[in-house]
Amino acid sequence: MMVEEKLIAPCGLYCGWCPYYLVGTKEFSCPGCWERKKCNIRDCAKSKGLKLCTFCPEFPCEKLYKMYRDMEKFLDEIKRDFPDGIKLD
Protein backbone atom coordinates (compact mmCIF):
# COMPACT_ATOMS: atom_id res chain seq x y z
CA MET A 1 0.00 0.00 0.00
CA MET A 2 1.29 3.43 -0.96
CA VAL A 3 1.12 6.07 1.76
CA GLU A 4 0.64 9.62 0.53
CA GLU A 5 2.58 12.12 2.64
CA LYS A 6 -0.04 14.84 2.11
CA LEU A 7 -2.58 12.60 3.86
CA ILE A 8 -0.54 12.25 7.05
CA ALA A 9 -2.07 14.66 9.55
CA PRO A 10 0.20 16.41 12.08
CA CYS A 11 -1.69 14.69 14.90
CA GLY A 12 -0.61 11.28 13.62
CA LEU A 13 -3.82 10.14 11.92
CA TYR A 14 -3.74 9.04 8.29
CA CYS A 15 -6.54 10.75 6.35
CA GLY A 16 -6.20 8.18 3.54
CA TRP A 17 -7.88 5.58 5.77
CA CYS A 18 -10.79 7.76 6.88
CA PRO A 19 -14.21 7.01 5.36
CA TYR A 20 -15.04 10.73 5.33
CA TYR A 21 -12.03 11.26 3.09
CA LEU A 22 -12.50 8.12 1.00
CA VAL A 23 -16.23 8.33 0.24
CA GLY A 24 -17.79 11.02 2.43
CA THR A 25 -21.50 11.41 3.07
CA LYS A 26 -24.15 13.68 1.57
CA GLU A 27 -23.62 16.02 4.53
CA PHE A 28 -19.85 15.91 4.89
CA SER A 29 -16.73 14.90 3.06
CA CYS A 30 -13.22 15.81 4.12
CA PRO A 31 -10.42 16.76 1.73
CA GLY A 32 -7.78 15.75 4.29
CA CYS A 33 -6.21 17.69 7.12
CA TRP A 34 -3.86 19.81 5.01
CA GLU A 35 -6.73 20.90 2.72
CA ARG A 36 -9.44 21.55 5.32
CA LYS A 37 -10.47 25.14 5.95
CA LYS A 38 -9.89 24.87 9.69
CA CYS A 39 -8.01 22.45 11.88
CA ASN A 40 -6.62 23.72 15.19
CA ILE A 41 -3.90 21.10 15.38
CA ARG A 42 -2.83 21.48 11.74
CA ASP A 43 -2.88 25.28 12.05
CA CYS A 44 -0.71 25.11 15.16
CA ALA A 45 1.83 22.77 13.54
CA LYS A 46 1.87 24.84 10.37
CA SER A 47 2.50 28.04 12.35
CA LYS A 48 5.57 26.35 13.85
CA GLY A 49 6.79 25.06 10.48
CA LEU A 50 6.12 21.44 11.46
CA LYS A 51 4.56 18.58 9.52
CA LEU A 52 4.16 16.33 12.58
CA CYS A 53 3.34 17.29 16.14
CA THR A 54 5.88 14.81 17.46
CA PHE A 55 8.66 17.21 16.40
CA CYS A 56 7.23 20.01 18.56
CA PRO A 57 9.03 20.75 21.86
CA GLU A 58 5.57 21.09 23.48
CA PHE A 59 4.51 17.57 22.39
CA PRO A 60 2.16 16.24 23.61
CA CYS A 61 0.05 19.33 24.13
CA GLU A 62 -3.46 19.96 25.41
CA LYS A 63 -4.78 20.27 21.81
CA LEU A 64 -3.68 16.70 21.09
CA TYR A 65 -4.96 15.37 24.41
CA LYS A 66 -8.36 16.96 23.72
CA MET A 67 -8.51 15.55 20.19
CA TYR A 68 -7.71 12.04 21.38
CA ARG A 69 -10.17 12.35 24.31
CA ASP A 70 -12.84 13.17 21.70
CA MET A 71 -11.84 10.21 19.51
CA GLU A 72 -14.68 8.08 20.92
CA LYS A 73 -17.18 10.61 19.55
CA PHE A 74 -15.45 10.56 16.14
CA LEU A 75 -15.51 6.75 16.01
CA ASP A 76 -19.19 6.74 16.99
CA GLU A 77 -19.89 9.17 14.13
CA ILE A 78 -18.12 6.84 11.70
CA LYS A 79 -20.18 3.92 12.99
CA ARG A 80 -23.37 5.98 12.62
CA ASP A 81 -22.57 7.30 9.13
CA PHE A 82 -21.07 4.07 7.74
CA PRO A 83 -22.95 1.26 9.55
CA ASP A 84 -22.00 -1.27 6.84
CA GLY A 85 -18.47 0.03 6.42
CA ILE A 86 -17.34 1.21 3.00
CA LYS A 87 -16.53 -0.65 -0.17
CA LEU A 88 -13.48 0.29 -2.19
CA ASP A 89 -12.84 -0.97 -5.70
N, CA and C of each residue as an Amber inpcrd file, in Angstrom:
protein
   267
   0.8460000  -1.1750000   0.0000000   0.0000000   0.0000000   0.0000000
   0.8950000   1.2440000   0.0000000   0.5490000   2.1760000  -0.8470000
   1.2930000   3.4280000  -0.9570000   0.7060000   4.4440000   0.0210000
   1.5580000   5.0540000   0.8170000   1.1240000   6.0720000   1.7630000
   1.4530000   7.4340000   1.1630000   0.4350000   8.2860000   1.0650000
   0.6400000   9.6220000   0.5260000   0.9840000  10.5760000   1.6680000
   2.1260000  11.2220000   1.5770000   2.5840000  12.1160000   2.6370000
   1.5760000  13.2240000   2.9280000   0.9150000  13.7490000   1.9030000
  -0.0370000  14.8440000   2.1120000  -1.2590000  14.4080000   2.9170000
  -1.4400000  13.1050000   3.0910000  -2.5750000  12.6020000   3.8610000
  -2.2030000  12.2250000   5.2880000  -0.9510000  12.4730000   5.6720000
  -0.5390000  12.2470000   7.0520000  -0.8000000  13.5420000   7.8160000
  -1.7220000  13.4830000   8.7570000  -2.0700000  14.6620000   9.5480000
  -1.0120000  14.8820000  10.6310000  -0.7900000  16.1280000  11.0350000
   0.1970000  16.4060000  12.0770000  -0.0590000  15.6540000  13.3780000
  -1.3350000  15.3750000  13.6650000  -1.6940000  14.6880000  14.9040000
  -1.3030000  13.2210000  14.8930000  -0.9960000  12.6790000  13.7150000
  -0.6060000  11.2830000  13.6160000  -1.6320000  10.4060000  12.9120000
  -2.8190000  10.9200000  12.6520000  -3.8170000  10.1370000  11.9220000
  -3.4740000  10.1300000  10.4380000  -3.9470000   9.1150000   9.7370000
  -3.7390000   9.0350000   8.2940000  -5.0830000   9.2290000   7.6020000
  -5.2690000  10.3900000   6.9950000  -6.5350000  10.7480000   6.3480000
  -6.9230000   9.7530000   5.2530000  -5.9430000   9.1250000   4.6270000
  -6.2040000   8.1810000   3.5450000  -6.9570000   6.9310000   3.9740000
  -7.1170000   6.7110000   5.2600000  -7.8760000   5.5750000   5.7660000
  -9.2450000   5.9820000   6.3010000  -9.5390000   7.2630000   6.2850000
 -10.7860000   7.7590000   6.8770000 -11.9340000   7.6820000   5.8760000
 -13.0800000   7.1090000   6.2860000 -14.2120000   7.0130000   5.3630000
 -14.7430000   8.3780000   4.9180000 -14.5920000   9.3930000   5.7420000
 -15.0450000  10.7310000   5.3300000 -14.1730000  11.2700000   4.2070000
 -12.9070000  10.8810000   4.1890000 -12.0260000  11.2600000   3.0900000
 -12.2790000  10.3660000   1.8720000 -12.3840000   9.0720000   2.0960000
 -12.4950000   8.1150000   1.0010000 -13.7960000   8.2180000   0.2280000
 -14.9320000   8.2890000   0.9340000 -16.2280000   8.3300000   0.2380000
 -17.1250000   9.4620000   0.7020000 -16.9530000   9.9390000   1.9130000
 -17.7880000  11.0220000   2.4290000 -19.2520000  10.6270000   2.5600000
 -20.0510000  11.5780000   2.9760000 -21.4990000  11.4060000   3.0720000
 -22.1420000  12.5580000   2.3200000 -23.4590000  12.5520000   2.2100000
 -24.1490000  13.6790000   1.5740000 -23.8950000  14.9660000   2.3500000
 -23.7790000  14.8590000   3.6660000 -23.6210000  16.0220000   4.5310000
 -22.1740000  16.4720000   4.6830000 -21.2250000  15.5360000   4.5850000
 -19.8460000  15.9060000   4.8870000 -18.8450000  15.0030000   4.1710000
 -17.8890000  15.6260000   3.5580000 -16.7260000  14.8960000   3.0610000
 -15.5150000  15.7470000   3.4140000 -14.4110000  15.1060000   3.6540000
 -13.2220000  15.8060000   4.1190000 -12.1250000  15.6960000   3.0630000
 -11.4870000  16.7950000   2.7190000 -10.4150000  16.7560000   1.7310000
  -9.0620000  16.3500000   2.3260000  -9.0370000  16.0540000   3.6070000
  -7.7790000  15.7480000   4.2950000  -7.3460000  16.9360000   5.1220000
  -6.5930000  16.6610000   6.1430000  -6.2090000  17.6860000   7.1210000
  -5.5500000  18.9080000   6.4900000  -4.6220000  18.6850000   5.5660000
  -3.8650000  19.8060000   5.0080000  -4.7030000  20.6560000   4.0580000
  -5.8630000  20.1480000   3.6390000  -6.7250000  20.8980000   2.7190000
  -7.9740000  21.4670000   3.3940000  -8.2550000  21.0450000   4.6080000
  -9.4440000  21.5510000   5.3200000  -9.3260000  23.0390000   5.5580000
 -10.4800000  23.6960000   5.6710000 -10.4730000  25.1360000   5.9460000
  -9.9180000  25.4260000   7.3290000 -10.3010000  24.6160000   8.3140000
  -9.8870000  24.8730000   9.6910000  -9.5460000  23.5680000  10.3820000
  -8.4200000  23.5580000  11.0240000  -8.0070000  22.4480000  11.8770000
  -7.0450000  23.0440000  12.8970000  -7.4460000  23.0930000  14.1480000
  -6.6240000  23.7190000  15.1870000  -5.2380000  23.0950000  15.3040000
  -5.1800000  21.7840000  15.2260000  -3.8980000  21.1030000  15.3760000
  -3.0250000  21.3610000  14.1510000  -3.5910000  21.2160000  12.9680000
  -2.8330000  21.4840000  11.7450000  -2.3500000  22.9270000  11.7070000
  -3.2400000  23.8590000  12.0590000  -2.8780000  25.2790000  12.0460000
  -1.7480000  25.5770000  13.0230000  -1.7620000  24.9270000  14.1720000
  -0.7080000  25.1100000  15.1630000   0.6260000  24.5770000  14.6180000
   0.6020000  23.3560000  14.0870000   1.8250000  22.7650000  13.5410000
   2.3640000  23.6080000  12.3940000   1.4740000  24.0260000  11.5200000
   1.8720000  24.8430000  10.3700000   2.5170000  26.1480000  10.8190000
   1.9580000  26.7720000  11.8650000   2.4980000  28.0440000  12.3540000
   3.9110000  27.8810000  12.9150000   4.2390000  26.6390000  13.3080000
   5.5740000  26.3490000  13.8460000   6.4930000  25.7310000  12.7980000
   5.9910000  25.6290000  11.5530000   6.7930000  25.0560000  10.4810000
   6.9810000  23.5590000  10.5900000   6.0150000  22.8830000  11.2330000
   6.1160000  21.4380000  11.4560000   5.1170000  20.6700000  10.6120000
   5.4890000  19.4630000  10.2200000   4.5590000  18.5770000   9.5240000
   3.9520000  17.5650000  10.4840000   4.6510000  17.2760000  11.5770000
   4.1640000  16.3330000  12.5810000   4.3260000  16.9260000  13.9730000
   3.3160000  16.7630000  14.7800000   3.3430000  17.2920000  16.1440000
   4.4620000  16.6770000  16.9910000   4.8600000  15.4730000  16.6520000
   5.8830000  14.8060000  17.4590000   7.2220000  15.5370000  17.4290000
   7.4190000  16.4260000  16.4750000   8.6570000  17.2090000  16.4040000
   8.5680000  18.5030000  17.2070000   7.4310000  18.7830000  17.7950000
   7.2260000  20.0100000  18.5640000   7.7970000  19.8380000  19.9790000
   8.5020000  20.8500000  20.4910000   9.0310000  20.7540000  21.8580000
   7.9160000  20.7000000  22.9120000   6.7100000  21.1080000  22.5480000
   5.5740000  21.0870000  23.4820000   4.7740000  19.7790000  23.3990000
   5.2090000  18.8410000  22.5560000   4.5130000  17.5700000  22.3880000
   4.6170000  16.7300000  23.6480000   3.5340000  16.1060000  24.0680000
   2.1610000  16.2390000  23.6140000   1.5000000  17.4340000  24.3110000
   0.6780000  18.1300000  23.5870000   0.0500000  19.3340000  24.1320000
  -1.4280000  19.0970000  24.4360000  -2.0400000  20.0740000  25.0460000
  -3.4590000  19.9610000  25.4110000  -4.3470000  19.7970000  24.1770000
  -3.9790000  20.4200000  23.0480000  -4.7780000  20.2690000  21.8140000
  -4.8420000  18.7970000  21.4020000  -3.7060000  18.1180000  21.4590000
  -3.6840000  16.6950000  21.0940000  -4.4430000  15.8450000  22.1110000
  -4.2290000  16.1230000  23.3920000  -4.9570000  15.3650000  24.4120000
  -6.4640000  15.5170000  24.2220000  -6.9330000  16.7260000  23.9290000
  -8.3640000  16.9570000  23.7210000  -8.8590000  16.1910000  22.4970000
  -8.0970000  16.2560000  21.4000000  -8.5060000  15.5530000  20.1880000
  -8.6400000  14.0590000  20.4570000  -7.6540000  13.4760000  21.1190000
  -7.7130000  12.0420000  21.3790000  -8.7600000  11.6840000  22.4290000
  -9.0580000  12.5890000  23.3660000 -10.1710000  12.3480000  24.3050000
 -11.4930000  12.3120000  23.5620000 -11.6070000  13.1140000  22.4890000
 -12.8350000  13.1740000  21.6950000 -12.9000000  12.0860000  20.6220000
 -11.8940000  11.2360000  20.5480000 -11.8390000  10.2090000  19.5100000
 -13.0260000   9.2500000  19.5920000 -13.5210000   8.9690000  20.7850000
 -14.6780000   8.0840000  20.9210000 -15.8710000   8.6560000  20.1580000
 -16.0920000   9.9540000  20.2640000 -17.1850000  10.6100000  19.5460000
 -16.9860000  10.4680000  18.0300000 -15.7600000  10.6820000  17.5690000
 -15.4520000  10.5640000  16.1440000 -15.7190000   9.1340000  15.6510000
 -15.2830000   8.1430000  16.4050000 -15.5070000   6.7520000  16.0100000
 -16.9890000   6.4030000  16.0130000 -17.7390000   6.9450000  16.9720000
 -19.1900000   6.7350000  16.9890000 -19.8530000   7.3640000  15.7650000
 -19.3520000   8.5190000  15.3350000 -19.8880000   9.1700000  14.1320000
 -19.6140000   8.3160000  12.8920000 -18.4290000   7.7290000  12.8120000
 -18.1170000   6.8380000  11.6980000 -19.0740000   5.6510000  11.7070000
 -19.2700000   5.0660000  12.8760000 -20.1790000   3.9170000  12.9940000
 -21.5990000   4.3000000  12.5820000 -22.0400000   5.5040000  12.9730000
 -23.3710000   5.9830000  12.6200000 -23.4950000   6.2230000  11.1090000
 -22.4970000   6.9070000  10.5280000 -22.5680000   7.3020000   9.1280000
 -22.2230000   6.1860000   8.1480000 -21.4910000   5.1760000   8.6110000
 -21.0720000   4.0720000   7.7440000 -21.3480000   2.7410000   8.4480000
 -22.6270000   2.4490000   8.7570000 -22.9530000   1.2580000   9.5500000
 -22.5200000  -0.0560000   8.8820000 -22.4250000  -0.0680000   7.5600000
 -22.0050000  -1.2700000   6.8430000 -20.5590000  -1.1740000   6.3530000
 -19.8300000  -0.1990000   6.8780000 -18.4680000   0.0260000   6.4170000
 -18.4960000   0.7040000   5.0530000 -17.3940000   0.6560000   4.3550000
 -17.3380000   1.2100000   2.9980000 -16.7390000   0.1650000   2.0790000
 -17.0690000   0.2790000   0.8270000 -16.5330000  -0.6480000  -0.1720000
 -15.6420000   0.1390000  -1.1140000 -14.4310000  -0.3320000  -1.2660000
 -13.4800000   0.2890000  -2.1860000 -13.2350000  -0.6630000  -3.3460000
 -13.1040000  -0.1200000  -4.5130000 -12.8440000  -0.9670000  -5.6970000
 -11.4270000  -1.4640000  -5.7030000
